Amino acid sequence: MAKIGIIGGGIIGSAAATWLIDEGHEVTVFERDPGGRPASAGNAGFIAVSQIYPVARRGILSQVPKWLLDPLGPLAVRWRDLPATAPWLTAFAAAATREGEARTMDALAPLGRRCLADHIELGNKARLTGHLRNTGALSVRANRAGLDADMALYGEVAARVDVDYERIGAVAARELVPELEGAFAGAVHLKDFWIVTDPLQVLRHYQGFVRARGTLVEAPVVGVEAGAEGVAIRTGDGASARFDHVLVAAGVWSRRFVRQLGLKVLLAAERGYNTTYADPELKLAMPLIFAGHGFVASPFVDSLRVGGAVEIASPEAPPNFARARAMRTIMRRFVPALPTEGGVEWMGRRPSTPDSLPVVGRHPDDRRILFAFGHGHMGLSYAASTARLVAGMVADVEEVNILKPFDIARFNRGARGARTRR
Ligand SMILES: Cc1cc2nc3c(=O)[nH]c(=O)nc-3n(C[C@H](O)[C@H](O)[C@H](O)COP(=O)(O)OP(=O)(O)OC[C@H]3O[C@@H](n4cnc5c(N)ncnc54)[C@H](O)[C@@H]3O)c2cc1C
């Protein structure tokens, strides 16, 4: 049994903690705001087996100028933050190649193939069942070119993971979701598509499991230091505790700890916006993906959430909720019954790398220090599989082939001199 400290109690930290507790370890999660609503609480709730493709895709670069001129478009950059985000944006642009896409899809395919089974197993460990619903989903497209692009994309996905998809016309799409009363060309029906009952409930359940069977410390971590006696986590109140292993799982805020540990990473806040309607009259039978506009609609058990978009900005910059409004306006073109009143707006920060691959692995010089962050658009989907991978590392039976593309070494090649390895 090992003593493990985890920095961050979002879905990645909480899922890893749950898996490790179940394997008999003594786990302490440090979370500065356990009642907060980070990305893990407000996301779209997809367990998206099929979404193994990166954000940086070939077609995206030609669209960028148009999007950037539209301040409320699907992709935006906060110009004031450009000096800080430029290296990330440069690497993002460089990743948008056929080879880059293939590399990311090949690396994420093992997670796509197993993420659902791992979620079921994680749920069983924490006595959570019934939280995963197989609803199917529609990727709704305004025009034929969009449909063609979707079909080509899912063809590439299907070469790597099992995905059952079909191109259908607008009439057939309306049979599945009658509320799609606006004009559109058709949709791709993703038949095997899963959504959680509510991401906030799922997060709170795993945090509750940690409280009951491990320790959840409400405190901001300010430092992590490796020493001969263990790896120390220091909190804002000056307290310090030592562990056999420390896992950095603080979402986009992991950057600070990576720096403290002598490493580099390109990690940006890809901020997203949404609106959640509690107990809505509008009940969609399945999620809708408006890929041409960069947002989705998620029907949860007792709410409807509409949102998405990407805004590259400092994590702490003030939110611009006009983005949430803009997505509601576009959705009404497709679903006129979307309410014009009510709804709670939210902004969250996806912890994103330029190649859309998470950082999951060990510190190259110290096997006791582990990383699990940077899951971008897919952190809920891959949380349980990440937890399994982390537990494998702690048990020294790591799945080397799966982990290799997620290694933090990809950001640190040639930059570091020889060091003492632990
Ligand atoms: C609009 C939107 C829609 C999305 N939809 C989906 C989806 O449908 N499916 C999917 O798979 N993914 C989705 N995602 C992505 C997913 O939500 C994220 O990838 C995931 O939540 C990241 O989890 P995390 O635990 O790494 O980070 P976070 O949720 O950001 O959690 C990090 C935690 O670390 C804590 N922390 C930070 N610094 C410190 C510190 N110094 N000390 C202590 N604690 C600290 C924070 O308080 C926070 O609780 C979406 C994201 C957004 C924004």
The ligand as an SDF file (V2000), in Angstrom:
LIG
                    3D

 53 58  0  0  0  0  0  0  0  0999 V2000
  -17.8230   23.5680  -22.5000 C   0  0  0  0  0  0  0  0  0  0  0  0
  -17.1170   22.2590  -22.2290 C   0  0  0  0  0  0  0  0  0  0  0  0
  -17.6840   21.0730  -22.6490 C   0  0  0  0  0  0  0  0  0  0  0  0
  -17.0300   19.8510  -22.4500 C   0  0  0  0  0  0  0  0  0  0  0  0
  -17.6420   18.6900  -22.8070 N   0  0  0  0  0  0  0  0  0  0  0  0
  -17.0390   17.4850  -22.5900 C   0  0  0  0  0  0  0  0  0  0  0  0
  -17.6860   16.2660  -22.9110 C   0  0  0  0  0  0  0  0  0  0  0  0
  -18.8270   16.2430  -23.3660 O   0  0  0  0  0  0  0  0  0  0  0  0
  -17.0150   15.0980  -22.7080 N   0  0  0  0  0  0  0  0  0  0  0  0
  -15.7440   15.0810  -22.2170 C   0  0  0  0  0  0  0  0  0  0  0  0
  -15.1510   14.0010  -22.1030 O   0  0  0  0  0  0  0  0  0  0  0  0
  -15.1150   16.2290  -21.8410 N   0  0  0  0  0  0  0  0  0  0  0  0
  -15.7290   17.4190  -22.0160 C   0  0  0  0  0  0  0  0  0  0  0  0
  -15.1100   18.5960  -21.6760 N   0  0  0  0  0  0  0  0  0  0  0  0
  -13.7460   18.5420  -21.1630 C   0  0  0  0  0  0  0  0  0  0  0  0
  -13.6830   18.1210  -19.7070 C   0  0  0  0  0  0  0  0  0  0  0  0
  -14.6470   18.8260  -18.9740 O   0  0  0  0  0  0  0  0  0  0  0  0
  -12.2800   18.3810  -19.1530 C   0  0  0  0  0  0  0  0  0  0  0  0
  -11.3100   17.7990  -20.0030 O   0  0  0  0  0  0  0  0  0  0  0  0
  -12.1260   17.7930  -17.7640 C   0  0  0  0  0  0  0  0  0  0  0  0
  -13.1660   18.2390  -16.9350 O   0  0  0  0  0  0  0  0  0  0  0  0
  -10.7850   18.1570  -17.1580 C   0  0  0  0  0  0  0  0  0  0  0  0
  -10.7610   17.6330  -15.8610 O   0  0  0  0  0  0  0  0  0  0  0  0
   -9.5890   17.9670  -14.8530 P   0  0  0  0  0  0  0  0  0  0  0  0
   -9.8820   17.2510  -13.5910 O   0  0  0  0  0  0  0  0  0  0  0  0
   -8.2880   17.7130  -15.5370 O   0  0  0  0  0  0  0  0  0  0  0  0
   -9.6440   19.5540  -14.6900 O   0  0  0  0  0  0  0  0  0  0  0  0
  -10.6560   20.5030  -13.8910 P   0  0  0  0  0  0  0  0  0  0  0  0
  -12.0620   20.0870  -14.0440 O   0  0  0  0  0  0  0  0  0  0  0  0
  -10.3030   21.8950  -14.3010 O   0  0  0  0  0  0  0  0  0  0  0  0
  -10.2710   20.2620  -12.3900 O   0  0  0  0  0  0  0  0  0  0  0  0
   -9.0420   20.7200  -11.8750 C   0  0  0  0  0  0  0  0  0  0  0  0
   -9.2260   20.9080  -10.3920 C   0  0  0  0  0  0  0  0  0  0  0  0
   -7.9660   21.2550   -9.8190 O   0  0  0  0  0  0  0  0  0  0  0  0
   -8.2110   22.2160   -8.7990 C   0  0  0  0  0  0  0  0  0  0  0  0
   -6.9740   22.9860   -8.5680 N   0  0  0  0  0  0  0  0  0  0  0  0
   -6.3370   23.7820   -9.4480 C   0  0  0  0  0  0  0  0  0  0  0  0
   -5.2410   24.3240   -8.8760 N   0  0  0  0  0  0  0  0  0  0  0  0
   -5.2060   23.8610   -7.6080 C   0  0  0  0  0  0  0  0  0  0  0  0
   -4.3260   24.0910   -6.5150 C   0  0  0  0  0  0  0  0  0  0  0  0
   -3.2520   24.9050   -6.6190 N   0  0  0  0  0  0  0  0  0  0  0  0
   -4.5750   23.4570   -5.3460 N   0  0  0  0  0  0  0  0  0  0  0  0
   -5.6690   22.6230   -5.2130 C   0  0  0  0  0  0  0  0  0  0  0  0
   -6.5340   22.4030   -6.2240 N   0  0  0  0  0  0  0  0  0  0  0  0
   -6.3060   23.0040   -7.4060 C   0  0  0  0  0  0  0  0  0  0  0  0
   -9.3380   23.0670   -9.3740 C   0  0  0  0  0  0  0  0  0  0  0  0
  -10.0060   23.7700   -8.3460 O   0  0  0  0  0  0  0  0  0  0  0  0
  -10.1990   22.0340  -10.0670 C   0  0  0  0  0  0  0  0  0  0  0  0
  -11.2180   21.5340   -9.2270 O   0  0  0  0  0  0  0  0  0  0  0  0
  -15.7540   19.8300  -21.8290 C   0  0  0  0  0  0  0  0  0  0  0  0
  -15.2010   21.0290  -21.3580 C   0  0  0  0  0  0  0  0  0  0  0  0
  -15.8670   22.2360  -21.5460 C   0  0  0  0  0  0  0  0  0  0  0  0
  -15.2620   23.5020  -21.0250 C   0  0  0  0  0  0  0  0  0  0  0  0
  1  2  1  0
  2  3  1  0
  2 52  2  0
  3  4  2  0
  4  5  1  0
  4 50  1  0
  5  6  2  0
  6  7  1  0
  6 13  1  0
  7  8  2  0
  7  9  1  0
  9 10  1  0
 10 11  2  0
 10 12  1  0
 12 13  2  0
 13 14  1  0
 14 15  1  0
 14 50  1  0
 15 16  1  0
 16 17  1  0
 16 18  1  0
 18 19  1  0
 18 20  1  0
 20 21  1  0
 20 22  1  0
 22 23  1  0
 23 24  1  0
 24 25  2  0
 24 26  1  0
 24 27  1  0
 27 28  1  0
 28 29  2  0
 28 30  1  0
 28 31  1  0
 31 32  1  0
 32 33  1  0
 33 34  1  0
 33 48  1  0
 34 35  1  0
 35 36  1  0
 35 46  1  0
 36 37  1  0
 36 45  1  0
 37 38  2  0
 38 39  1  0
 39 40  1  0
 39 45  2  0
 40 41  1  0
 40 42  2  0
 42 43  1  0
 43 44  2  0
 44 45  1  0
 46 47  1  0
 46 48  1  0
 48 49  1  0
 50 51  2  0
 51 52  1  0
 52 53  1  0
M  END
$$$$
